[in-house]
Amino acid sequence: MIYACHLEDLPQGESLRVMADVPIAVLHADDGIYAVDDTCTHQNASLSDGWLEGCFIECPLHEAAFDLRTGAPTCLPAKRPVRTHSVTVSDDGCVYVHAAVTESVAEGAA
């Protein structure tokens, strides 16, 4: 679990970038807090710098958009989804990201 921020420090409609194995964008959408890999799958751009509308984040570089609930791209030029991460908000308002583990293939595995 990675501490992201206190809920009061992430107003609705805002986002922030958290450093993990890969950077993660934490976003306060209309219906909750979401976390996705911060890098757009179309080109190297930070999604935390993008525009949040409802449950969708639009990349600031080429306007690719992703559904925060599933990570699925909703328009071109992105064709691959971004990885999503679970988020927990504690009783005292701390926002934690449960970073998904990147699986790697063992050397020599068939």
Helices and strands as residue ranges (DSSP letters): E 2-6, G 7-9, E 15-18, E 24-29, E 32-37, G 47-49, E 51-53, E 56-58, E 65-67, E 73-75, E 84-89, E 94-98
